[in-house]
Structures are given as C-alpha cells and as structure tokens.
C-alpha cells in the first residue's frame, strides 16, 4: 500500500478533541472495576472506613446480576450522598494530603466508576439522623436524591454490572469463579479487621461467615485467622512479632511441614490494607528457602505497620500495590522475623503430619499418594569434585553426637558409613536393633522420648510420655549435618576458587551497576567480580563448592534478581542446594543399623537443633502418634 493510499484511509488520528464525560468515566471505571470482585473490594473498604461493625455482602450470578453491600457504619446525609457518587469526591483525604493516608480508600473514584458501568443505588442514613436518603446512577447518569427507608448505616446495590460496556462482559469468568474471587477479597479484609463481622451470600445460602471477635482471652487475630484458614492453621502457626526502627511486623506463619503447592495461601497486609507485592513475596521466599522444596509454599498472614510517610499506596488505581521508602529495610525485617520464629520452633513439626500418616494407614483413604510434604526423596546428582569439597565441609571431628557416636558415624571418601562399634548387632534380626539395656531415663524426660528399637534399619521408634515417635534416620541426620555446615560457612566464609581464565560477562548498564554495588555481599558468597568497561563485569573467583559452573548464566540470573528482589537469591540457593547435597550424602543412610546409644544420641541432637522437624526438602523428619491416635486405629476409641 502506498503512502498516498494510507493517507486516504480513515484513521483514529485526527484533530485533537476532549473526550466526553461519559467516555472519561468509562475509561476510569475500567481501571478501578475490572471484575465483580473489584467492586466488592471498593464497597467493603468504604464500609470499613465508615466505622462499620457488621458488613453483609450478597452476590447473584457471580455479581453480574446483583452485588449488595449492607453495613451499620456512620452513614451519609442527603448532601453527602449526592457528592459521594461524583468522581474524585471523598471524605478521607484531609487537606489534599497524599502522604499521610490512614484510610483504605482515598481516591474518591469507586462509586462513580461503578455507576458508570452499572445500575447503582445507594441508600444511607446518617448516624443520629431521623431520615434516610437514596440516589440512583445508571450508566453514569445521576438522578436526584430522594427520601428512602433504612434503619441504620448504608446499603449499596449494584445491578447489571457492565451492562453499558458489553465488551467487558465477554471477558468475565463463570459465575462460580467470580464469586470465589470476591470471597477471597472478603476473607483478606476479614483477616485485617477482626473487630468487624463479615458475611457473604449468594442469595440462597451464606457461604462465608466471620463473626466479630470480641473475646478478651487469647490472641484475637489468631482467633480470626483460625476461623478463616481453619483449625489446622491455628495449631501449626508460629507467632511473628518484630520491630525495626519505626516498622513493626506481626502475624502468624505456618511451620515448614505445613505447606501448600502454591502461594495462594500467603496473605500480606500493609497498614491494614491487603496487598500483593513482589518485594514481600520475595522476602517470604527468602526466609523459607532453607526449609522448603521449591515447589512448596508456606501458609501465613503477615501484618506490616509502617508510618504513612514510609509507604506510597497511590501507585495503582485498585490500591493493590505499594511502594516503600526503604525496601531493603522491609525485606530484612520480614526475613529476620520469619527465620527467628522458625528457629524458635526447634524440632517442632506440624500436627498435620500425624493426620496424614494415619490417613495413609487407613484403606481407601486416598491419602497414601498425596502426603503434603512435596516430592518423594530423590538422590541428587553430585557436582564434579564433590568428594574433595565434602571432605572440607563435613568434618567428623566436629562432634555431632560426642566423640563415641561421631566415630561410629564417620564419613569417608566413598560416602559410606563406617560400621557401628559400640555394641554388637544381631545381623539376623528381622526388625532392626535390639532393645535390651535401654537408658534409664523415662520417656517423659525428653520431647522425642527414648529409643525402643529400629524398624527395617531405616526408622527409629521412640516412646514418649503419651505416645510414640517414628523418626526417619536419614532425613533427620541430613538436617543436622546441614545445620552444622551452615554454621561452618557463617564462621569461616565460603571457599573460593580462582578461574584459570577470568570470565567477562556483557550486561546492560543498569544490571551491571546493580551488581557492582553489591560487590562485598557477593564476595562473602564466594563470587568475586570487578567492573570491565561499560555494561560488563569480569568474574575472577567463584564458590568452590559449585564445581563446574555456567558463570555468565549465574551472573545474569543474579542481575535479574537484584532488579526484582534486591537480593542475590540464586547464588545463595545454589550454595544451599550443594550444602544440602553434601548433607544428604554425608548423613546416616537408610538401611544402616544403629545402636541404641546412637539412636538416642540422634534424638537428643534433634531436640537441640533448630529446624530438625523437617529435612532440607521440607518433609517431616518424624511422625508423632499419640496414644489416642493409636487407639483409634484399633477401634479402641
């Protein structure tokens, strides 16, 4: 087609003109109201800001036919109601101050945007007033305010959502999906505001109910979280409470053995506002990366309280994203608080472990192939030069169980365990080690009890005061060795290996600059880089334990992660993966017969070692069965 022909065709370009008010409102509505859940979020947040103690939501046909939100908040008089449905009209932004925002809403766009794409009716009665008023907005056209009947608070009805923008209707999901999305929004707001009662109904039945928490005993927030996330979360949650400078982080995080296959159950709040933020998600990943397989994700609800001047919430029309003044400070607080809580948990494993084990024992339970710990154990492939590196990292003289036990669990170059020597073992015994000459300590003296035997030369059976504990000896010792390796790295640093030929890696200016700003941190991890002209770095040393390495690939991954998360996670993960491999091959193997002293020494060290309740892959190292659980198996209860 020639240039002349193109000029003859009608195009969208032409004389600049102002858009009509109706079109402007529809464009603005498209930013704020993406789907029914977006409308529910805006309306419920308005109710919370209005001081409501009860909010009831009804949705029909996934919100397309009807969204109704009723609250008992302070309400509005006739003049306020008329202004409320206008664009950029709000009572929450004092003196036009966009820095110190203390409310959930502040943009003044929600009602106007909803009214532009639906049939909106707002009925309200101001607290202390004898009269109620209503206003209707259809497709952006506002009617006059009229008297109405209402006992208290505000009732908002949204009918025929997107009737004036039919194209948007084509992109909506099924009614069930849209209803579920709105339910997730309400659950998140309910977590952040336990002093408010919430209900969600489809018009025929109530599918979500969160009563107002008024109990003065126990933790109010945990009580609300338990009501929403379930009893199991309440039983397996670790309390988080940490402060740094003017920032405070509270909430609850699940044990590593209580995890899920996706990150849908991670709830993050900033000043009571539900947010989805890369920085916060990356901090959670960094805190748990040492305790979970990469395909497992923790369950948690974290509440970050910061000065309003420290965070910018005006970066997205839906207010779902935030920007921090000092992102590094926030990330550091989250990582350190979570790791401190996980360390304080010691050898604790989730209560769901026993339930999963019992379910797997029952016929036709459907759980035997779906235990919630991740993939079955796989022996990892060792990097080149592993034996030499392992000999440096795994030092038998460090004394894991004391001199006697460490000599019995010596690790040689072949990766095999030396035979036990403290007491002869009956090699013909079908079910493992003998139980004679047990220690005199009573089971109740130790959290993990005292050893009573070894099953199939793989599992240690221990008796506690009120049940039994079954320990996977390889998984348990793997975690113990891994923790000892981490201490050694922290004390002596990461051994480095010089490259025979330094590697030059070409990058863009921005990523190269970010890498060079973190030279000292990367050097502590064993990676030595220097500038090499514009947009390039030269790598002179790499971590010795990584063996043969794709240096350019590693450097580019680090640059990408510094851009997204402000931390070099891939290098840490690579180092920890190799440490985990070393720990796996340097630990007591399944099939190895242990003496009674060795078994008890292993149990005692587990009790004294943080994170020993799960192996390096996030699976439990032991299962505890109470007497009541065992009695249920035999029908005694």
C-alpha positions as CSV (number, residue, x, y, z in Angstrom):
1,X,0.0,0.0,0.0
2,X,1.4,3.4,-1.0
3,X,1.9,6.4,1.4
4,X,-0.8,8.2,-0.6
5,X,-3.3,5.4,-0.2
6,X,-2.7,5.2,3.6
7,X,-3.5,8.9,3.9
8,X,-6.8,8.4,2.1
9,X,-7.9,5.8,4.6
10,X,-9.9,6.8,7.7
11,X,-7.7,6.6,10.8
12,X,-8.1,7.2,14.5
13,X,-5.7,10.1,14.3
14,X,-7.2,13.4,13.6
15,X,-8.0,16.7,15.2
16,X,-7.3,16.6,19.0
17,X,-10.5,17.0,21.0
18,X,-11.7,16.5,24.5
19,X,-13.3,13.2,25.3
20,X,-16.9,13.2,26.5
21,X,-17.6,13.0,30.2
22,X,-19.3,9.6,29.7
23,X,-16.3,8.2,27.9
24,X,-13.9,9.5,30.6
25,X,-15.9,7.9,33.3
26,X,-16.0,4.5,31.4
27,X,-12.2,4.6,31.0
28,X,-11.7,5.4,34.7
29,X,-14.2,2.7,35.6
30,X,-12.1,0.2,33.6
31,X,-9.1,0.9,35.8
32,X,-11.0,0.6,39.1
33,X,-13.7,-2.0,38.4
34,X,-12.0,-4.9,36.5
35,X,-14.5,-7.6,37.7
36,X,-17.2,-8.1,40.3
37,X,-14.6,-8.8,43.0
38,X,-13.1,-5.3,42.3
39,X,-16.4,-3.7,43.0
40,X,-16.9,-5.7,46.2
41,X,-13.4,-4.7,47.4
42,X,-14.1,-1.0,46.9
43,X,-17.5,-1.1,48.5
44,X,-16.5,-3.2,51.5
45,X,-13.4,-1.0,52.1
46,X,-15.8,2.0,52.2
47,X,-17.8,0.3,54.8
48,X,-14.7,-0.4,56.9
49,X,-13.7,3.2,56.6
50,X,-17.2,4.3,57.7
51,X,-16.7,2.5,61.1
52,X,-19.0,-0.4,60.4
53,X,-19.0,-3.3,62.9
54,X,-21.0,-5.6,60.5
55,X,-20.8,-5.9,56.7
56,X,-23.1,-8.2,54.8
57,X,-22.5,-8.9,51.1
58,X,-24.9,-10.6,48.7
59,X,-23.9,-11.6,45.1
60,X,-26.2,-13.1,42.5
61,X,-24.9,-14.7,39.3
62,X,-21.3,-14.1,40.4
63,X,-22.1,-10.4,40.8
64,X,-23.3,-9.7,37.3
65,X,-27.0,-9.6,38.3
66,X,-26.6,-8.1,41.8
67,X,-24.0,-7.0,44.3
68,X,-25.4,-5.8,47.6
69,X,-23.3,-4.5,50.5
70,X,-25.1,-3.5,53.7
71,X,-23.2,-2.0,56.7
72,X,-24.0,-0.4,60.0
73,X,-21.5,2.4,59.6
74,X,-21.9,6.1,60.2
75,X,-23.9,6.7,57.0
76,X,-24.5,9.9,55.0
77,X,-27.0,12.7,54.8
78,X,-28.6,13.9,51.6
79,X,-25.8,16.4,50.6
80,X,-23.0,13.9,51.3
81,X,-24.9,11.2,49.3
82,X,-25.2,13.5,46.3
83,X,-21.5,14.2,46.3
84,X,-20.4,10.6,47.1
85,X,-21.3,9.4,43.6
86,X,-19.3,12.1,41.9
87,X,-15.8,11.4,40.6
88,X,-13.0,12.3,43.0
89,X,-15.3,13.1,45.9
90,X,-14.1,11.7,49.2
91,X,-14.3,12.5,53.0
92,X,-11.0,10.6,53.7
93,X,-8.3,12.9,52.2
94,X,-7.8,15.7,54.6
95,X,-6.1,18.9,53.2
96,X,-5.4,17.0,50.0
97,X,-2.6,15.2,51.8
98,X,-1.5,12.2,49.7
99,X,1.4,11.4,52.0
100,X,-0.4,10.6,55.3
101,X,-3.2,8.3,54.3
102,X,-4.8,6.5,57.2
103,X,-7.9,5.0,55.4
104,X,-8.3,2.1,52.9
105,X,-10.0,4.4,50.3
106,X,-9.0,7.9,49.4
107,X,-9.2,8.3,45.6
108,X,-13.0,9.1,45.5
109,X,-13.5,7.0,42.3
110,X,-15.2,3.8,43.4
111,X,-18.9,4.8,43.4
112,X,-18.6,7.0,40.3
113,X,-16.8,4.2,38.4
114,X,-19.3,1.6,39.4
115,X,-22.2,3.9,38.5
116,X,-20.6,4.4,35.0
117,X,-20.8,0.7,34.1
118,X,-23.9,-0.5,36.1
119,X,-27.2,0.5,37.7
120,X,-26.2,1.8,41.1
121,X,-28.4,2.6,44.1
122,X,-27.0,4.0,47.3
123,X,-29.3,4.3,50.3
124,X,-27.9,5.7,53.5
125,X,-28.9,7.1,56.9
126,X,-26.5,9.3,58.8
127,X,-25.9,8.3,62.4
128,X,-28.2,10.3,64.7
129,X,-30.5,11.3,61.9
130,X,-34.2,10.5,61.5
131,X,-34.2,10.4,57.7
132,X,-32.7,8.1,55.1
133,X,-31.9,9.1,51.5
134,X,-31.2,7.3,48.3
135,X,-29.6,8.2,44.9
136,X,-29.5,6.2,41.7
137,X,-26.9,6.3,39.0
138,X,-27.4,4.4,35.7
139,X,-24.6,4.3,33.1
140,X,-23.0,7.4,34.5
141,X,-26.3,9.4,34.7
142,X,-27.1,10.5,38.3
143,X,-30.7,11.0,39.4
144,X,-31.8,13.3,42.2
145,X,-31.5,12.3,45.8
146,X,-34.8,11.0,47.2
147,X,-36.2,10.1,50.7
148,X,-35.9,6.3,51.5
149,X,-36.4,3.8,54.2
150,X,-33.4,2.4,56.1
151,X,-32.8,1.7,59.8
152,X,-29.1,2.5,60.0
153,X,-25.9,2.7,58.0
154,X,-25.6,2.3,54.2
155,X,-27.0,-0.2,51.7
156,X,-25.5,-0.2,48.2
157,X,-27.0,-2.2,45.3
158,X,-25.2,-2.8,42.0
159,X,-27.3,-4.3,39.3
160,X,-26.5,-5.4,35.7
161,X,-22.7,-4.9,36.1
162,X,-21.0,-3.9,32.8
163,X,-24.4,-3.5,31.0
164,X,-23.1,-0.3,29.5
165,X,-19.8,-1.8,28.4
166,X,-20.8,-5.2,26.8
167,X,-17.2,-5.9,25.7
168,X,-16.1,-6.2,29.3
169,X,-18.8,-8.9,29.9
170,X,-17.1,-11.1,27.3
171,X,-14.0,-11.4,29.5
172,X,-15.8,-12.3,32.7
173,X,-15.3,-15.9,34.0
174,X,-18.1,-18.2,35.2
175,X,-20.3,-17.0,38.0
176,X,-18.7,-19.5,40.3
177,X,-15.2,-18.2,39.6
178,X,-16.2,-14.6,40.0
179,X,-18.0,-15.4,43.3
180,X,-14.9,-17.2,44.6
181,X,-12.7,-14.2,43.7
182,X,-15.0,-11.9,45.7
183,X,-14.9,-14.4,48.6
184,X,-11.1,-14.2,48.6
185,X,-11.3,-10.4,48.8
186,X,-13.7,-10.5,51.7
187,X,-11.5,-13.1,53.6
188,X,-8.5,-10.9,53.3
189,X,-10.3,-7.9,54.6
190,X,-11.8,-10.0,57.4
191,X,-8.3,-11.1,58.4
192,X,-7.1,-7.5,58.7
193,X,-10.2,-6.3,60.7
194,X,-11.2,-8.9,63.3
195,X,-13.4,-6.2,65.0
196,X,-15.8,-6.3,62.1
197,X,-18.3,-9.1,61.3
198,X,-18.5,-10.3,57.7
199,X,-20.9,-12.5,55.8
200,X,-21.0,-13.4,52.1
201,X,-24.1,-14.9,50.5
202,X,-25.2,-16.0,47.0
203,X,-28.8,-15.0,47.8
204,X,-29.8,-18.5,48.8
205,X,-27.2,-19.5,51.3
206,X,-24.4,-17.9,53.3
207,X,-21.0,-19.3,52.2
208,X,-18.7,-17.3,54.4
209,X,-19.3,-16.0,57.9
210,X,-16.7,-14.3,60.2
211,X,-18.3,-13.2,63.5
212,X,-17.0,-10.2,65.2
213,X,-14.2,-11.2,67.5
214,X,-14.8,-9.7,71.0
215,X,-13.0,-12.2,73.2
216,X,-10.6,-10.7,75.6
217,X,-8.8,-14.0,76.2
218,X,-6.2,-15.4,73.8
219,X,-5.0,-13.7,70.6
220,X,-7.8,-12.0,68.8
221,X,-6.1,-12.0,65.5
222,X,-5.2,-15.7,65.7
223,X,-8.8,-16.5,66.6
224,X,-10.0,-14.7,63.4
225,X,-7.3,-16.3,61.3
226,X,-8.2,-19.7,62.7
227,X,-11.9,-19.1,61.8
228,X,-10.9,-18.3,58.2
229,X,-7.9,-20.5,57.5
230,X,-9.0,-23.4,59.6
231,X,-8.2,-25.1,62.9
232,X,-5.0,-26.7,61.4
233,X,-3.5,-23.3,60.8
234,X,-4.2,-22.2,64.3
235,X,-2.4,-25.4,65.6
236,X,0.6,-25.0,63.3
237,X,1.1,-21.3,63.2
238,X,4.2,-19.5,64.7
239,X,3.6,-16.1,66.1
240,X,5.5,-13.2,64.5
241,X,6.2,-10.0,66.3
242,X,9.3,-8.0,65.4
243,X,10.2,-4.3,65.2
244,X,13.0,-2.5,63.4
245,X,13.2,1.3,63.6
246,X,9.6,2.5,63.1
247,X,8.4,-0.6,61.4
248,X,6.5,-3.4,63.1
249,X,5.7,-6.9,61.7
250,X,3.1,-9.1,63.4
251,X,1.1,-12.1,62.4
252,X,1.4,-15.8,62.1
253,X,3.4,-18.1,59.8
254,X,2.9,-21.9,59.3
255,X,5.6,-24.5,60.1
256,X,7.5,-25.7,57.0
257,X,5.9,-29.1,57.2
258,X,2.5,-27.3,57.0
259,X,2.8,-26.0,53.4
260,X,0.9,-25.9,50.1
261,X,1.7,-26.5,46.4
262,X,1.1,-22.8,45.5
263,X,1.4,-19.3,47.1
264,X,-2.4,-18.7,47.2
265,X,-2.4,-19.0,51.0
266,X,0.0,-16.2,51.7
267,X,-1.8,-13.1,53.0
268,X,0.2,-9.9,53.3
269,X,-1.1,-6.6,54.7
270,X,0.4,-3.1,55.0
271,X,-1.3,-0.8,57.5
272,X,-4.4,-3.0,57.3
273,X,-4.5,-2.9,53.5
274,X,-4.4,-6.3,51.7
275,X,-1.6,-6.1,49.1
276,X,0.1,-8.3,46.6
277,X,3.7,-7.2,46.3
278,X,6.8,-8.7,44.7
279,X,9.1,-7.5,47.4
280,X,7.0,-9.0,50.2
281,X,6.6,-12.3,48.4
282,X,10.3,-12.5,47.7
283,X,11.1,-11.9,51.3
284,X,8.8,-14.8,52.3
285,X,10.5,-17.0,49.8
286,X,13.9,-16.0,51.0
287,X,13.0,-16.7,54.6
288,X,11.7,-20.2,53.9
289,X,14.1,-21.2,51.1
290,X,16.2,-23.2,53.5
291,X,13.3,-25.3,54.8
292,X,11.0,-26.0,51.8
293,X,11.4,-27.6,48.4
294,X,11.0,-25.1,45.6
295,X,7.5,-26.4,44.7
296,X,6.2,-25.9,48.2
297,X,4.9,-22.6,49.7
298,X,4.2,-21.7,53.4
299,X,0.9,-20.6,54.7
300,X,1.0,-17.3,56.5
301,X,-0.7,-14.0,57.3
302,X,1.7,-11.1,58.0
303,X,0.7,-7.6,59.0
304,X,3.2,-4.8,58.5
305,X,2.6,-1.4,60.2
306,X,4.7,1.5,59.0
307,X,4.5,5.3,59.2
308,X,2.2,6.5,56.4
309,X,5.1,8.7,55.1
310,X,7.2,5.5,54.6
311,X,4.8,3.9,52.1
312,X,3.2,5.1,48.9
313,X,-0.2,3.5,48.3
314,X,-1.1,5.8,45.4
315,X,0.7,3.7,42.7
316,X,-2.2,1.7,41.4
317,X,-5.9,2.6,40.8
318,X,-7.0,-0.6,42.7
319,X,-4.6,0.2,45.6
320,X,-3.3,-3.4,45.4
321,X,0.3,-2.4,45.2
322,X,2.5,-0.3,47.4
323,X,6.0,1.2,47.2
324,X,8.3,1.5,50.2
325,X,10.7,4.3,51.0
326,X,13.3,1.8,52.1
327,X,12.5,-1.6,50.5
328,X,15.7,-3.2,51.9
329,X,14.7,-2.4,55.5
330,X,11.2,-4.0,55.0
331,X,12.7,-7.1,53.4
332,X,15.3,-7.5,56.1
333,X,12.6,-7.2,58.8
334,X,10.4,-9.9,57.2
335,X,13.3,-12.3,56.6
336,X,14.8,-12.0,60.0
337,X,11.4,-12.2,61.8
338,X,10.4,-15.3,60.0
339,X,13.7,-17.0,60.4
340,X,13.8,-16.2,64.1
341,X,10.3,-17.7,64.6
342,X,11.3,-20.8,62.6
343,X,14.5,-21.2,64.7
344,X,12.5,-20.8,67.9
345,X,10.2,-23.7,66.8
346,X,13.1,-26.0,67.3
347,X,12.3,-29.6,66.3
348,X,8.6,-29.0,66.1
349,X,6.7,-30.4,63.1
350,X,3.1,-29.7,62.1
351,X,0.3,-31.6,63.7
352,X,-1.0,-32.5,60.2
353,X,1.9,-34.9,59.8
354,X,0.3,-37.4,62.2
355,X,-3.1,-36.9,60.5
356,X,-1.6,-37.6,57.1
357,X,0.2,-40.7,58.4
358,X,-3.0,-42.0,59.9
359,X,-4.9,-41.3,56.8
360,X,-2.3,-43.2,54.7
361,X,-2.7,-46.2,57.1
362,X,-6.5,-46.4,56.6
363,X,-7.6,-48.3,53.5
364,X,-9.2,-46.3,50.7
365,X,-8.2,-43.0,52.4
366,X,-6.9,-41.6,49.2
367,X,-4.0,-40.0,51.1
368,X,-1.3,-42.6,50.7
369,X,0.0,-41.0,47.5
370,X,-0.8,-37.4,48.5
371,X,1.1,-36.6,51.6
372,X,1.5,-32.8,51.9
373,X,5.3,-32.6,52.0
374,X,6.5,-32.4,48.4
375,X,8.1,-34.9,46.2
376,X,9.4,-38.3,47.2
377,X,13.1,-38.2,48.2
378,X,15.4,-38.2,45.3
379,X,19.1,-38.7,45.5
380,X,20.6,-35.5,43.9
381,X,23.4,-35.6,41.3
382,X,26.7,-34.6,42.7
383,X,28.8,-31.8,41.1
384,X,32.3,-32.5,39.9
385,X,34.9,-32.7,42.7
386,X,32.2,-33.4,45.3
387,X,34.2,-35.8,47.4
388,X,37.0,-33.2,47.9
389,X,34.6,-30.5,48.8
390,X,32.5,-32.7,51.0
391,X,35.6,-33.7,52.9
392,X,36.4,-30.0,53.6
393,X,32.8,-29.2,54.6
394,X,31.9,-32.3,56.6
395,X,34.3,-32.6,59.4
396,X,33.7,-35.7,61.6
397,X,35.9,-34.3,64.3
398,X,33.3,-31.5,64.9
399,X,31.4,-33.8,67.3
400,X,27.8,-34.3,66.3
401,X,26.9,-36.8,68.9
402,X,30.0,-36.7,71.1
403,X,33.3,-38.5,70.4
404,X,31.9,-42.0,70.6
405,X,29.0,-41.5,68.3
406,X,30.9,-39.4,65.8
407,X,33.5,-42.1,65.4
408,X,30.7,-44.5,64.7
409,X,29.1,-42.2,62.0
410,X,32.4,-41.3,60.3
411,X,32.1,-40.2,56.7
412,X,34.8,-41.5,54.3
413,X,35.5,-40.6,50.7
414,X,33.3,-43.3,49.3
415,X,30.3,-41.8,51.1
416,X,29.7,-44.9,53.1
417,X,29.1,-45.1,56.8
418,X,31.6,-47.0,59.0
419,X,30.0,-49.9,60.8
420,X,28.8,-49.3,64.4
421,X,31.2,-50.5,67.0
422,X,29.7,-49.6,70.4
423,X,27.6,-52.8,70.7
424,X,27.3,-55.9,68.6
425,X,24.2,-56.1,66.4
426,X,22.3,-59.3,65.6
427,X,22.7,-59.2,61.8
428,X,19.9,-61.9,61.5
429,X,17.4,-59.7,63.3
430,X,14.5,-59.0,61.0
431,X,13.3,-55.8,62.6
432,X,16.5,-54.0,63.4
433,X,18.4,-53.2,66.6
434,X,17.9,-54.9,69.9
435,X,16.0,-53.2,72.7
436,X,17.9,-54.5,75.7
437,X,20.0,-52.3,78.0
438,X,17.9,-49.2,77.3
439,X,18.8,-45.9,79.0
440,X,17.2,-45.4,82.4
441,X,15.7,-42.0,81.5
442,X,11.9,-42.1,81.5
443,X,10.3,-41.2,78.1
444,X,8.6,-38.1,79.6
445,X,12.1,-36.6,80.3
446,X,12.6,-35.9,76.5
447,X,10.3,-34.3,73.9
448,X,11.1,-37.0,71.4
449,X,11.2,-39.8,74.0
450,X,13.7,-42.6,74.3
451,X,14.5,-45.2,71.6
452,X,12.8,-48.5,71.8
453,X,14.0,-50.0,68.5
454,X,14.9,-49.6,64.8
455,X,12.5,-50.8,62.1
456,X,13.9,-52.1,58.8
457,X,17.2,-50.4,59.6
458,X,15.6,-47.1,58.5
459,X,13.2,-45.9,61.1
460,X,13.8,-45.3,64.8
461,X,10.8,-46.0,67.1
462,X,10.8,-43.9,70.3
463,X,8.4,-43.9,73.2
464,X,7.2,-40.6,74.7
465,X,5.1,-39.9,77.8
466,X,1.9,-40.2,75.8
467,X,2.6,-41.9,72.5
468,X,5.3,-42.9,70.1
469,X,7.6,-41.1,67.7
470,X,8.8,-42.6,64.4
471,X,12.0,-41.0,63.0
472,X,13.4,-41.2,59.5
473,X,17.0,-41.6,60.5
474,X,18.4,-40.4,57.2
475,X,16.2,-37.3,56.9
476,X,16.8,-36.3,60.5
477,X,20.6,-36.7,60.3
478,X,20.6,-34.9,56.9
479,X,19.1,-31.8,58.6
480,X,21.6,-32.0,61.5
481,X,24.6,-32.2,59.2
482,X,23.2,-29.4,57.0
483,X,22.7,-27.1,60.0
484,X,26.3,-27.8,61.1
485,X,27.6,-26.9,57.6
486,X,25.7,-23.6,57.6
487,X,27.4,-22.7,60.9
488,X,30.8,-23.5,59.4
489,X,30.1,-21.4,56.4
490,X,28.9,-18.5,58.6
491,X,32.1,-18.8,60.7
492,X,34.7,-19.3,58.1
493,X,33.1,-18.0,54.9
494,X,32.6,-19.7,51.5
495,X,35.7,-21.2,50.0
496,X,36.6,-19.6,46.6
497,X,38.2,-21.0,43.5
498,X,40.1,-18.7,41.1
499,X,39.2,-19.1,37.4
500,X,42.1,-20.0,35.2
501,X,40.7,-17.6,32.6
502,X,38.6,-14.7,34.1
503,X,35.1,-14.7,32.5
504,X,33.8,-11.4,31.0
505,X,30.0,-11.1,31.1
506,X,28.3,-8.5,29.0
507,X,25.3,-6.8,30.6
508,X,23.2,-3.7,30.2
509,X,24.4,-0.6,32.2
510,X,21.7,-0.8,34.8
511,X,22.1,-4.5,35.8
512,X,25.9,-4.2,35.8
513,X,25.7,-1.2,38.1
514,X,23.4,-3.0,40.5
515,X,25.8,-6.0,40.6
516,X,28.8,-3.8,41.3
517,X,27.0,-2.1,44.2
518,X,26.8,-5.5,45.9
519,X,30.5,-6.5,45.4
520,X,31.1,-7.1,49.1
521,X,28.0,-9.2,49.6
522,X,28.8,-11.3,46.5
523,X,32.3,-11.8,47.7
524,X,31.1,-13.1,51.0
525,X,29.2,-15.7,49.0
526,X,32.3,-16.6,47.1
527,X,31.8,-14.7,43.9
528,X,34.5,-12.0,43.1
529,X,33.6,-9.6,40.3
530,X,35.1,-6.4,39.0
531,X,34.0,-3.7,36.5
532,X,35.1,-4.2,32.9
533,X,34.1,-1.2,30.9
534,X,30.5,0.0,30.4
535,X,27.8,-2.7,30.9
536,X,30.2,-5.5,31.6
537,X,31.8,-7.3,34.6
538,X,34.7,-9.7,34.9
539,X,34.4,-12.7,37.2
540,X,37.7,-13.8,38.8
541,X,36.6,-16.2,41.5
542,X,33.6,-18.4,42.1
543,X,32.4,-20.6,45.0
544,X,34.5,-23.7,45.1
545,X,31.6,-25.9,46.2
546,X,29.6,-25.2,43.0
547,X,32.1,-27.2,40.9
548,X,31.7,-26.7,37.1
549,X,29.6,-23.6,36.7
550,X,27.8,-21.6,33.9
551,X,29.4,-18.3,35.0
552,X,27.6,-16.0,32.6
553,X,24.2,-17.6,33.3
554,X,24.7,-17.2,37.1
555,X,25.8,-13.6,36.8
556,X,22.8,-12.7,34.6
557,X,20.4,-14.5,37.0
558,X,21.9,-12.5,39.9
559,X,21.4,-9.3,38.0
560,X,17.8,-10.1,37.3
561,X,17.1,-11.0,40.9
562,X,18.7,-7.8,42.1
563,X,16.4,-5.9,39.8
564,X,13.3,-7.7,41.1
565,X,14.0,-8.6,44.7
566,X,17.1,-6.6,45.6
567,X,18.9,-9.8,46.8
568,X,21.1,-12.3,45.1
569,X,18.9,-15.3,45.8
570,X,20.1,-17.7,43.0
571,X,23.7,-17.8,44.3
572,X,22.5,-18.4,47.9
573,X,20.1,-21.1,46.6
574,X,22.9,-22.7,44.6
575,X,25.2,-22.8,47.6
576,X,22.5,-24.2,49.8
577,X,21.5,-26.8,47.3
578,X,25.1,-28.1,47.2
579,X,25.2,-28.0,51.0
580,X,22.0,-30.0,51.0
581,X,23.6,-32.5,48.6
582,X,26.6,-32.8,50.9
583,X,24.4,-33.2,53.9
584,X,22.4,-35.9,52.2
585,X,25.4,-37.9,51.2
586,X,27.2,-37.2,54.5
587,X,24.4,-38.4,56.7
588,X,23.5,-41.8,58.1
589,X,21.8,-43.8,55.4
590,X,18.6,-45.6,55.3
591,X,19.4,-49.3,55.8
592,X,22.2,-48.6,58.3
593,X,21.8,-50.5,61.6
594,X,22.2,-48.2,64.6
595,X,22.9,-49.0,68.2
596,X,20.6,-47.8,71.0
597,X,23.1,-45.2,72.1
598,X,23.3,-43.9,68.5
599,X,19.5,-43.7,68.2
600,X,19.2,-41.8,71.5
601,X,22.1,-39.5,70.6
602,X,20.3,-38.7,67.3
603,X,17.0,-37.9,69.2
604,X,18.8,-35.6,71.7
605,X,20.6,-33.7,68.9
606,X,17.3,-33.3,67.1
607,X,15.8,-31.7,70.2
608,X,18.7,-29.2,70.4
609,X,18.8,-28.3,66.7
610,X,16.6,-25.7,65.1
611,X,14.5,-26.8,62.1
612,X,15.1,-30.5,62.8
613,X,11.4,-31.2,62.4
614,X,11.9,-31.2,58.6
615,X,14.6,-32.3,56.3
616,X,16.2,-30.0,53.7
617,X,13.4,-30.6,51.3
618,X,10.6,-29.6,53.6
619,X,9.4,-33.2,54.5
620,X,9.0,-34.2,58.2
621,X,11.8,-36.0,59.9
622,X,9.5,-37.6,62.3
623,X,5.9,-38.6,62.9
624,X,4.4,-38.4,66.4
625,X,1.4,-40.5,67.2
626,X,-0.5,-40.0,70.4
627,X,-2.0,-43.0,72.3
628,X,-5.4,-41.7,71.3
629,X,-4.4,-41.9,67.6
630,X,-3.2,-45.4,68.0
631,X,-6.3,-46.5,69.9
632,X,-8.4,-45.1,67.1
633,X,-6.6,-47.3,64.6
634,X,-7.6,-50.4,66.6
635,X,-11.1,-49.2,67.3
636,X,-10.5,-48.7,71.0
637,X,-12.0,-45.2,70.8
